[in-house]
Amino acid sequence: MKTSDIYATIKFPDEVYEDVEHGTMVAVKKVNAKSVILAYRMEAGVVKVITLYYTTKLDRLLKAKTVRGAWKRVK
């Protein structure tokens, strides 16, 4: 896990979703052959990272989350 990937995902995400089940935001950023999935909350103007992981199966994840209404795209 690279720190630069974390900052790039937060500052310049390719897509942003609202996780309505958990009350968080989810930023998505393509990095090389993988995608970074970063769940976070804004608290007093500070980004609090909840979880972060890489995936090679982004399309499958997004389809599963959006079809059942767990995530709503905001950007």
C-alpha atoms as an extended CHARMM CRD file, in Angstrom:
* protein
*
        75  EXT
         1         1  MET       CA              0.0000000000        0.0000000000        0.0000000000  PROA      1               0.0000000000
         2         2  LYS       CA              1.5490000000        3.2600000000       -1.1180000000  PROA      2               0.0000000000
         3         3  THR       CA              0.8340000000        6.5060000000        0.7060000000  PROA      3               0.0000000000
         4         4  SER       CA              0.7970000000        8.2880000000       -2.6470000000  PROA      4               0.0000000000
         5         5  ASP       CA             -2.0840000000        6.0310000000       -3.7910000000  PROA      5               0.0000000000
         6         6  ILE       CA             -4.0930000000        7.0480000000       -0.7150000000  PROA      6               0.0000000000
         7         7  TYR       CA             -3.6100000000       10.7700000000       -1.3150000000  PROA      7               0.0000000000
         8         8  ALA       CA             -4.2750000000       10.4730000000       -5.0640000000  PROA      8               0.0000000000
         9         9  THR       CA             -7.4940000000        8.5400000000       -4.4270000000  PROA      9               0.0000000000
        10        10  ILE       CA             -8.7840000000       11.1350000000       -1.9530000000  PROA      10              0.0000000000
        11        11  LYS       CA             -7.7610000000       14.2280000000       -3.9470000000  PROA      11              0.0000000000
        12        12  PHE       CA             -8.3530000000       13.0070000000       -7.5190000000  PROA      12              0.0000000000
        13        13  PRO       CA            -10.7910000000       10.0610000000       -7.5010000000  PROA      13              0.0000000000
        14        14  ASP       CA            -12.0430000000        8.6210000000      -10.7810000000  PROA      14              0.0000000000
        15        15  GLU       CA            -15.4250000000        7.9670000000       -9.1670000000  PROA      15              0.0000000000
        16        16  VAL       CA            -17.0880000000        8.6990000000       -5.8200000000  PROA      16              0.0000000000
        17        17  TYR       CA            -19.9660000000        6.7810000000       -4.2530000000  PROA      17              0.0000000000
        18        18  GLU       CA            -22.0540000000        7.2820000000       -1.1450000000  PROA      18              0.0000000000
        19        19  ASP       CA            -22.2480000000        4.0780000000        0.9020000000  PROA      19              0.0000000000
        20        20  VAL       CA            -25.8020000000        4.4420000000        2.1960000000  PROA      20              0.0000000000
        21        21  GLU       CA            -25.5420000000        1.3330000000        4.3930000000  PROA      21              0.0000000000
        22        22  HSD       CA            -22.5630000000        2.5970000000        6.3960000000  PROA      22              0.0000000000
        23        23  GLY       CA            -22.8070000000        6.3740000000        6.1070000000  PROA      23              0.0000000000
        24        24  THR       CA            -19.4360000000        6.7520000000        4.4020000000  PROA      24              0.0000000000
        25        25  MET       CA            -18.1050000000        7.9440000000        1.0840000000  PROA      25              0.0000000000
        26        26  VAL       CA            -16.1880000000        5.6150000000       -1.2310000000  PROA      26              0.0000000000
        27        27  ALA       CA            -13.5220000000        6.9580000000       -3.5810000000  PROA      27              0.0000000000
        28        28  VAL       CA            -12.3240000000        4.8280000000       -6.4910000000  PROA      28              0.0000000000
        29        29  LYS       CA             -9.0690000000        5.3650000000       -8.4000000000  PROA      29              0.0000000000
        30        30  LYS       CA             -7.4120000000        3.2470000000      -11.0890000000  PROA      30              0.0000000000
        31        31  VAL       CA             -3.7420000000        2.6320000000      -10.2530000000  PROA      31              0.0000000000
        32        32  ASN       CA             -1.8360000000        0.5600000000      -12.8120000000  PROA      32              0.0000000000
        33        33  ALA       CA             -3.7440000000       -2.7230000000      -13.3310000000  PROA      33              0.0000000000
        34        34  LYS       CA             -5.6610000000       -2.4110000000      -10.0500000000  PROA      34              0.0000000000
        35        35  SER       CA             -8.2070000000       -0.0520000000       -8.5530000000  PROA      35              0.0000000000
        36        36  VAL       CA             -8.0050000000        1.5230000000       -5.1160000000  PROA      36              0.0000000000
        37        37  ILE       CA            -11.2340000000        1.4440000000       -3.0900000000  PROA      37              0.0000000000
        38        38  LEU       CA            -11.1280000000        3.9040000000       -0.1860000000  PROA      38              0.0000000000
        39        39  ALA       CA            -14.0060000000        4.3170000000        2.2790000000  PROA      39              0.0000000000
        40        40  TYR       CA            -13.8530000000        7.5040000000        4.3470000000  PROA      40              0.0000000000
        41        41  ARG       CA            -15.7480000000       10.0590000000        6.4190000000  PROA      41              0.0000000000
        42        42  MET       CA            -15.2240000000       13.7880000000        6.7440000000  PROA      42              0.0000000000
        43        43  GLU       CA            -15.0430000000       14.7780000000       10.4070000000  PROA      43              0.0000000000
        44        44  ALA       CA            -14.4460000000       18.4370000000       11.2870000000  PROA      44              0.0000000000
        45        45  GLY       CA            -12.8360000000       19.0380000000        7.9020000000  PROA      45              0.0000000000
        46        46  VAL       CA            -10.4880000000       16.0570000000        8.2570000000  PROA      46              0.0000000000
        47        47  VAL       CA            -10.6360000000       12.9070000000        6.1240000000  PROA      47              0.0000000000
        48        48  LYS       CA            -10.9010000000        9.8200000000        8.3190000000  PROA      48              0.0000000000
        49        49  VAL       CA            -10.0350000000        6.6910000000        6.3200000000  PROA      49              0.0000000000
        50        50  ILE       CA            -12.2380000000        3.7610000000        7.3280000000  PROA      50              0.0000000000
        51        51  THR       CA            -10.8200000000        1.1040000000        5.0080000000  PROA      51              0.0000000000
        52        52  LEU       CA             -8.6680000000        0.8760000000        1.9280000000  PROA      52              0.0000000000
        53        53  TYR       CA             -7.9780000000       -1.9740000000       -0.4520000000  PROA      53              0.0000000000
        54        54  TYR       CA             -6.9170000000       -2.7900000000       -3.9880000000  PROA      54              0.0000000000
        55        55  THR       CA             -9.0530000000       -4.8380000000       -6.3680000000  PROA      55              0.0000000000
        56        56  THR       CA             -8.7580000000       -6.2010000000       -9.8780000000  PROA      56              0.0000000000
        57        57  LYS       CA            -12.5190000000       -6.8560000000      -10.0040000000  PROA      57              0.0000000000
        58        58  LEU       CA            -13.8500000000       -3.2980000000       -9.8740000000  PROA      58              0.0000000000
        59        59  ASP       CA            -16.6850000000       -3.8090000000      -12.3790000000  PROA      59              0.0000000000
        60        60  ARG       CA            -18.0120000000       -6.7940000000      -10.4440000000  PROA      60              0.0000000000
        61        61  LEU       CA            -17.8540000000       -4.9190000000       -7.1170000000  PROA      61              0.0000000000
        62        62  LEU       CA            -19.5610000000       -1.7960000000       -8.4660000000  PROA      62              0.0000000000
        63        63  LYS       CA            -22.3260000000       -3.8000000000      -10.1170000000  PROA      63              0.0000000000
        64        64  ALA       CA            -23.0400000000       -5.7340000000       -6.9200000000  PROA      64              0.0000000000
        65        65  LYS       CA            -23.0830000000       -2.6080000000       -4.7290000000  PROA      65              0.0000000000
        66        66  THR       CA            -25.0830000000       -0.3280000000       -7.0380000000  PROA      66              0.0000000000
        67        67  VAL       CA            -27.6840000000       -2.8780000000       -8.1850000000  PROA      67              0.0000000000
        68        68  ARG       CA            -28.7630000000       -3.6320000000       -4.6160000000  PROA      68              0.0000000000
        69        69  GLY       CA            -28.6840000000        0.0830000000       -3.7050000000  PROA      69              0.0000000000
        70        70  ALA       CA            -25.8350000000       -0.0500000000       -1.1930000000  PROA      70              0.0000000000
        71        71  TRP       CA            -23.7840000000        2.5370000000       -3.1030000000  PROA      71              0.0000000000
        72        72  LYS       CA            -25.0320000000        5.5830000000       -5.0140000000  PROA      72              0.0000000000
        73        73  ARG       CA            -22.7260000000        7.3360000000       -7.4400000000  PROA      73              0.0000000000
        74        74  VAL       CA            -22.1360000000       10.9970000000       -6.6670000000  PROA      74              0.0000000000
        75        75  LYS       CA            -19.2280000000       11.6790000000       -9.0870000000  PROA      75              0.0000000000
